[in-house]
C-alpha cells in the first residue's frame, strides 16, 4: 500500500546496540552495516561493501606543476616539502633531475617515490584498498621508468669552462706611457673640439701624382704629409697650440717639432719630426716611413721620442670614426685624425656623397682658449679642402 512502512534503515551504532554477531565491535571502515527491520518485527542485519578510501589529494604549487608537466612526471609520485605537504618548485626540479639521471635497470622497477604517498593513507583503509586495487593503479610508478630510461646522455650538464689568469710584467715603455697619460689628465685642463673635413681635393691630388711621386722620391704619397704641412700653417696662425706652460711663464716657439704616433713592436710610440716647418712633402713622407719601419723593429732611439711640441695621431688607420686624444705633456695640443667615409653632404642645395673625415683637437685650456682652438682646427680644415694654400702659404 502507498504510504505503508515496510522497513527501517539503522546506523552502525544502532546495529551494535541491537546486538550483532560481531560481538559489539564496529565493522571495518570499508563496510557499512544495514539493518532492515521488517514489518513483522524481525530484523535482518547485513553489510554493503563501500569503496576504498581515496588517497589524500597531493597539492602542487603552480610553478611546480609547470615543471612536472613539461617533464611528464605525475605529482602523485612526489612528497611535498612545502607548507601543508605542498609540492614546491624545488621538489619538482629535484624529481626531474632524478628522472634525467641514468640508473641501473634493477633500480627502475620499484617506484621509490611512491612509498611516502602510500604511508600517508590511513591504516584503516589500506587493507580493503590493497585487496581491491587493480594493477592499473601502479601507473604513476610505471610512468617514471620511461622518463629515466629514455633520458639521453647529452642531457647531462656541461663541464664548467676553465677560467685562467695570466700575469705579465709591465714593460718599461708601457709604464712610461701610463705615467705620462695619467699626468696629462691630472695636470692639464683638457678640452676637445671637433670638425669635419672634405677629403676630395687631397684624394684627387694624391691620385694624380702618386706614381710620379713614388718614382721620384721612392716613397708613397700619403695623407699624413698634407696634415703635417696644414698643422704647421695653423700653428703660425695660433701659436698658443705650440706653446708650453712653465710657471710662471708661457714659452712660445718659432719651430715645430711634430710628433707622429705610430704603432711599434712594444706599443704606441711617438717619434718626432724636427723642424717640420722646413720639411717638404717628400721629406715628411720619408721620415714617417723610416719611423714606422724602425718602430716595428724596436730600433728607435730615445732622443727621437723626446722633445715634441705638438702631436698628430691617426686612429683612422685602425678604423676609428671619432676619438678624444690625450695630449703628451708638456705639450698643449694634439690633433686626432680618423677614418675616411663616404657621407651625404649638402652642397649648394644638393645632396652629394663626399669622402669625409672627422677631426679632433684636444688642447690644454690653461694656455689655449676655445676661440683659438676652433680657429686652429678650422684652419687645418680649410687647408686640406684647398691644398693649393700650401703652395702659396695663404
C-alpha positions as CSV (number, residue, x, y, z in Angstrom):
1,X,0.0,0.0,0.0
2,X,1.1,3.5,-0.7
3,X,2.5,5.2,2.5
4,X,2.8,2.0,4.4
5,X,6.1,1.4,6.3
6,X,7.9,-1.7,5.0
7,X,11.2,-1.4,7.0
8,X,13.8,0.8,8.8
9,X,17.4,1.6,8.0
10,X,19.6,1.7,11.2
11,X,23.1,3.2,11.7
12,X,26.1,1.2,12.7
13,X,25.8,2.3,16.3
14,X,22.2,1.1,16.3
15,X,23.3,-2.2,15.0
16,X,25.8,-2.6,17.8
17,X,23.3,-1.7,20.4
18,X,20.8,-4.2,18.8
19,X,23.5,-6.9,19.3
20,X,25.2,-8.2,16.2
21,X,27.2,-11.3,15.6
22,X,30.4,-9.2,15.7
23,X,30.2,-9.0,19.4
24,X,29.5,-5.3,19.6
25,X,32.5,-4.3,17.6
26,X,32.4,-1.8,14.7
27,X,32.7,-3.2,11.3
28,X,35.6,-2.2,9.1
29,X,35.5,1.3,7.6
30,X,35.2,-0.2,4.1
31,X,31.8,-1.8,5.1
32,X,28.5,-0.2,6.1
33,X,26.1,-2.1,8.3
34,X,22.5,-2.1,7.1
35,X,19.7,-3.3,9.4
36,X,16.5,-3.9,7.7
37,X,13.5,-4.2,10.1
38,X,10.6,-5.9,8.5
39,X,7.0,-5.1,9.1
40,X,6.6,-8.3,11.2
41,X,9.3,-7.0,13.6
42,X,12.2,-9.2,12.6
43,X,15.5,-7.5,11.9
44,X,17.9,-8.6,9.1
45,X,21.5,-7.4,9.7
46,X,23.7,-7.2,6.6
47,X,26.6,-5.2,5.2
48,X,27.3,-3.4,2.0
49,X,30.8,-3.2,0.6
50,X,31.9,0.5,0.4
51,X,34.6,1.9,-2.0
52,X,38.1,2.1,-0.6
53,X,39.1,5.4,0.9
54,X,40.8,7.6,-1.6
55,X,44.4,8.6,-1.0
56,X,45.0,12.2,0.2
57,X,45.0,14.7,-2.7
58,X,48.5,16.0,-3.5
59,X,48.6,19.8,-3.5
60,X,51.1,21.2,-6.1
61,X,52.3,24.8,-6.4
62,X,51.7,26.3,-9.9
63,X,55.4,26.7,-10.7
64,X,56.0,23.0,-9.7
65,X,53.0,21.9,-11.8
66,X,54.5,23.6,-14.8
67,X,57.9,21.9,-14.3
68,X,56.3,18.5,-13.8
69,X,54.1,18.9,-16.8
70,X,57.0,19.7,-19.1
71,X,58.9,16.7,-17.7
72,X,55.9,14.3,-17.9
73,X,56.1,13.4,-14.2
74,X,53.0,12.7,-12.1
75,X,52.6,14.9,-9.0
76,X,51.2,11.8,-7.1
77,X,54.7,10.3,-7.2
78,X,56.2,13.1,-5.1
79,X,56.3,14.0,-1.4
80,X,56.0,17.7,-0.9
81,X,58.3,19.6,1.4
82,X,56.3,22.8,1.3
83,X,53.7,24.1,3.8
84,X,51.0,21.5,4.4
85,X,52.8,19.0,2.2
86,X,52.6,21.1,-0.9
87,X,54.9,20.1,-3.8
88,X,57.2,23.1,-4.4
89,X,59.2,24.0,-7.5
90,X,62.3,22.8,-5.7
91,X,60.7,19.3,-5.3
92,X,59.7,19.3,-8.9
93,X,63.2,20.3,-10.1
94,X,64.8,17.5,-7.9
95,X,62.3,15.0,-9.4
96,X,63.1,16.0,-13.0
97,X,66.9,15.8,-12.3
98,X,66.5,12.4,-10.7
99,X,64.4,11.2,-13.7
100,X,67.1,12.5,-16.1
101,X,70.0,10.7,-14.4
102,X,70.7,7.2,-15.9
103,X,70.1,4.5,-13.4
104,X,70.6,0.7,-13.4
105,X,67.7,-1.3,-14.8
106,X,67.1,-3.1,-11.5
107,X,66.5,0.2,-9.8
108,X,63.8,1.3,-12.2
109,X,61.3,-1.4,-11.2
110,X,60.2,-0.1,-7.8
111,X,58.9,3.4,-7.6
112,X,60.7,4.6,-4.6
113,X,59.0,8.0,-4.5
114,X,55.6,6.3,-4.2
115,X,56.3,4.8,-0.7
116,X,55.8,8.1,1.2
117,X,52.5,8.6,-0.6
118,X,51.2,5.2,0.4
119,X,52.4,5.6,4.0
120,X,50.2,8.6,4.4
121,X,47.0,6.7,3.7
122,X,45.0,5.9,7.0
123,X,45.7,2.4,8.3
124,X,42.0,1.5,8.4
125,X,41.7,2.0,4.6
126,X,44.8,0.1,3.5
127,X,43.6,-3.5,3.6
128,X,40.4,-3.1,1.6
129,X,42.1,-0.8,-0.9
130,X,45.0,-3.2,-1.4
131,X,42.7,-6.1,-1.9
132,X,40.6,-4.3,-4.4
133,X,43.0,-2.0,-6.2
134,X,43.5,-3.2,-9.9
135,X,47.0,-3.5,-11.4
136,X,46.5,-0.3,-13.3
137,X,46.8,1.7,-10.0
138,X,50.5,1.4,-10.3
139,X,50.5,3.6,-13.5
140,X,52.1,6.6,-11.8
141,X,55.1,4.5,-10.8
142,X,55.4,3.0,-14.3
143,X,55.3,6.4,-15.8
144,X,58.6,7.3,-14.1
145,X,60.5,4.4,-15.7
146,X,60.4,5.5,-19.3
147,X,61.4,9.0,-18.3
148,X,64.6,7.7,-16.7
149,X,65.4,5.0,-19.3
150,X,64.9,7.4,-22.2
151,X,66.9,10.3,-20.8
152,X,69.8,10.9,-23.3
153,X,73.3,11.2,-22.0
154,X,73.6,14.5,-23.8
155,X,71.2,16.0,-21.3
156,X,74.0,16.0,-18.6
157,X,75.2,19.4,-17.5
158,X,78.3,20.5,-19.4
159,X,81.5,20.7,-17.6
160,X,82.3,24.2,-16.2
161,X,84.7,26.1,-18.5
162,X,88.2,26.7,-17.3
163,X,88.9,30.2,-16.0
164,X,92.6,31.1,-16.1
165,X,94.6,34.2,-15.5
166,X,98.0,35.0,-16.9
167,X,100.4,37.5,-15.4
168,X,102.9,39.6,-17.4
169,X,105.3,42.2,-16.1
170,X,104.6,45.8,-17.3
171,X,107.2,46.8,-19.8
172,X,109.2,49.9,-19.1
173,X,107.8,51.7,-22.2
174,X,104.2,50.8,-21.2
175,X,104.8,52.0,-17.7
176,X,106.2,55.3,-19.1
177,X,103.2,55.7,-21.4
178,X,100.8,55.1,-18.5
179,X,102.6,57.6,-16.2
180,X,102.5,60.4,-18.9
181,X,98.8,59.8,-19.7
182,X,97.8,60.0,-16.1
183,X,99.9,63.1,-15.6
184,X,98.2,64.7,-18.5
185,X,94.8,64.1,-17.1
186,X,95.8,65.3,-13.6
187,X,97.9,68.4,-14.5
188,X,96.2,69.8,-17.6
189,X,92.8,71.3,-18.2
190,X,91.9,69.2,-21.2
191,X,89.2,70.0,-23.7
192,X,88.4,68.6,-27.1
193,X,86.8,70.4,-30.1
194,X,85.7,68.7,-33.3
195,X,85.2,69.4,-37.0
196,X,84.9,67.5,-40.3
197,X,86.9,67.9,-43.5
198,X,86.1,67.0,-47.1
199,X,89.0,64.9,-48.4
200,X,88.0,65.1,-52.0
201,X,90.7,67.6,-53.1
202,X,93.6,65.8,-51.3
203,X,92.5,62.4,-52.6
204,X,92.3,63.8,-56.2
205,X,95.7,65.4,-55.9
206,X,97.2,62.2,-54.4
207,X,95.7,60.0,-57.1
208,X,97.0,62.3,-59.8
209,X,100.6,62.5,-58.7
210,X,101.1,59.3,-56.7
211,X,103.0,57.4,-59.4
212,X,105.3,60.4,-60.2
213,X,105.9,61.0,-56.5
214,X,106.8,57.3,-55.9
215,X,109.1,57.2,-58.9
216,X,111.0,60.4,-58.0
217,X,111.3,60.0,-54.2
218,X,111.0,56.3,-53.7
219,X,108.1,56.6,-51.2
220,X,104.4,56.7,-51.5
221,X,102.5,60.0,-51.1
222,X,100.2,59.6,-48.1
223,X,97.7,61.8,-46.3
224,X,99.9,62.4,-43.3
225,X,102.3,64.8,-45.1
226,X,99.3,67.0,-46.0
227,X,98.2,67.2,-42.4
228,X,101.7,67.9,-41.1
229,X,102.0,70.8,-43.5
230,X,98.5,72.0,-42.7
231,X,99.3,71.9,-38.9
232,X,102.4,74.0,-39.4
233,X,100.4,76.6,-41.2
234,X,97.7,76.5,-38.4
235,X,100.4,76.9,-35.8
236,X,101.6,80.1,-37.5
237,X,98.1,81.4,-37.1
238,X,97.5,80.2,-33.5
239,X,101.0,79.8,-31.8
240,X,99.5,79.1,-28.4
241,X,98.8,75.5,-29.5
242,X,102.6,75.0,-30.0
243,X,103.4,76.7,-26.7
244,X,104.3,75.3,-23.3
245,X,103.4,76.4,-19.7
246,X,106.4,76.8,-17.5
247,X,105.1,78.5,-14.5
248,X,105.3,81.5,-14.2
249,X,105.9,81.7,-17.9
250,X,104.4,80.6,-21.2
251,X,107.1,79.5,-23.7
252,X,106.3,80.3,-27.3
253,X,108.4,78.5,-30.0
254,X,109.2,79.6,-33.5
255,X,109.9,76.0,-34.6
256,X,107.5,73.0,-34.9
257,X,108.7,69.6,-33.7
258,X,105.7,67.4,-34.7
259,X,105.3,64.1,-33.0
260,X,103.8,61.3,-35.2
261,X,102.1,58.5,-33.3
262,X,103.0,55.1,-34.9
263,X,102.4,51.5,-33.7
264,X,105.6,49.9,-32.6
265,X,106.6,46.3,-31.7
266,X,106.1,47.2,-28.0
267,X,103.2,49.5,-28.3
268,X,102.4,53.0,-29.5
269,X,105.4,55.3,-29.8
270,X,105.6,59.0,-30.9
271,X,108.8,59.8,-32.8
272,X,109.4,63.5,-33.6
273,X,109.8,65.2,-36.9
274,X,112.2,68.0,-36.0
275,X,111.7,71.4,-37.6
276,X,108.7,70.2,-39.6
277,X,108.1,73.8,-40.9
278,X,111.2,73.3,-43.1
279,X,110.3,69.9,-44.5
280,X,108.9,69.2,-47.9
281,X,106.2,66.6,-48.6
282,X,108.8,64.1,-49.7
283,X,111.0,64.7,-46.6
284,X,107.9,64.3,-44.3
285,X,106.9,61.0,-46.0
286,X,110.4,59.6,-45.9
287,X,110.7,60.5,-42.2
288,X,107.4,58.9,-41.3
289,X,108.2,55.8,-43.3
290,X,111.5,55.4,-41.6
291,X,109.9,55.9,-38.2
292,X,107.3,53.2,-38.9
293,X,109.8,50.7,-40.1
294,X,112.2,51.1,-37.1
295,X,109.4,51.3,-34.6
296,X,108.2,47.8,-35.8
297,X,111.7,46.5,-35.1
298,X,112.1,48.4,-31.8
299,X,115.1,50.3,-33.1
300,X,114.0,53.9,-32.5
301,X,116.5,56.0,-30.4
302,X,115.4,57.6,-27.2
303,X,116.2,61.1,-28.4
304,X,113.8,60.5,-31.4
305,X,111.0,60.1,-28.9
306,X,111.6,63.2,-26.8
307,X,111.0,66.9,-27.2
308,X,108.0,67.3,-29.4
309,X,105.9,70.5,-29.4
310,X,102.7,69.1,-31.0
311,X,101.4,65.6,-31.8
312,X,99.3,64.1,-34.6
313,X,97.6,60.8,-34.0
314,X,95.9,58.9,-36.8
315,X,93.4,56.4,-35.4
316,X,91.8,56.2,-38.8
317,X,94.3,53.5,-39.9
318,X,92.6,51.2,-37.3
319,X,89.0,52.3,-38.4
320,X,88.3,54.8,-35.7
321,X,85.5,57.2,-36.5
322,X,86.0,59.7,-33.7
323,X,88.0,60.0,-30.5
324,X,89.3,62.4,-27.9
325,X,93.1,62.0,-27.9
326,X,95.1,62.9,-24.8
327,X,97.9,65.4,-25.1
328,X,101.5,64.4,-24.4
329,X,102.8,66.7,-21.6
330,X,104.2,69.3,-21.5
331,X,102.6,69.8,-25.0
332,X,99.5,71.9,-25.3
333,X,97.7,70.2,-28.1
334,X,97.2,67.0,-30.2
335,X,95.4,66.5,-33.5
336,X,93.3,63.3,-33.9
337,X,92.7,62.0,-37.5
338,X,90.1,59.4,-38.2
339,X,88.7,57.1,-40.9
340,X,87.6,58.5,-44.2
341,X,84.0,57.5,-45.0
342,X,81.6,58.4,-47.8
343,X,78.7,60.5,-46.3
344,X,75.9,62.5,-47.9
345,X,76.6,66.2,-47.7
346,X,74.6,69.3,-48.7
347,X,76.5,71.2,-51.4
348,X,74.7,74.3,-52.9
349,X,71.3,72.8,-52.0
350,X,72.1,69.4,-53.4
351,X,72.9,66.2,-51.6
352,X,76.3,65.0,-52.7
353,X,78.3,62.0,-51.5
354,X,81.7,63.1,-50.2
355,X,84.7,61.4,-48.6
356,X,84.6,62.9,-45.1
357,X,86.9,62.7,-42.1
358,X,86.2,63.8,-38.5
359,X,89.0,65.9,-36.9
360,X,89.5,66.3,-33.2
361,X,91.8,68.8,-31.4
362,X,92.4,68.2,-27.7
363,X,94.1,71.2,-26.0
364,X,95.2,72.5,-22.7
365,X,92.6,75.1,-21.7
366,X,95.2,76.8,-19.4
367,X,97.0,78.1,-22.4
368,X,94.5,77.8,-25.3
369,X,91.1,79.4,-25.2
370,X,88.1,77.9,-27.1
371,X,88.2,80.6,-29.8
372,X,91.9,79.9,-30.6
373,X,91.3,76.1,-30.6
374,X,88.3,76.3,-33.0
375,X,90.3,78.8,-35.2
376,X,93.2,76.4,-35.3
377,X,91.1,73.4,-36.3
378,X,89.2,75.4,-38.9
379,X,92.5,76.5,-40.4
380,X,93.5,72.9,-40.9
381,X,90.1,72.0,-42.4
382,X,90.4,74.9,-44.9
383,X,93.9,74.0,-45.9
384,X,93.1,70.3,-46.5
385,X,90.0,71.2,-48.6
386,X,92.1,73.7,-50.6
387,X,95.6,72.2,-50.8
388,X,96.8,74.9,-53.1
389,X,97.0,77.1,-50.0
390,X,100.1,75.1,-49.0
391,X,101.9,76.3,-52.2
392,X,101.0,79.9,-51.7
393,X,101.2,79.8,-47.9
394,X,97.9,81.6,-47.5
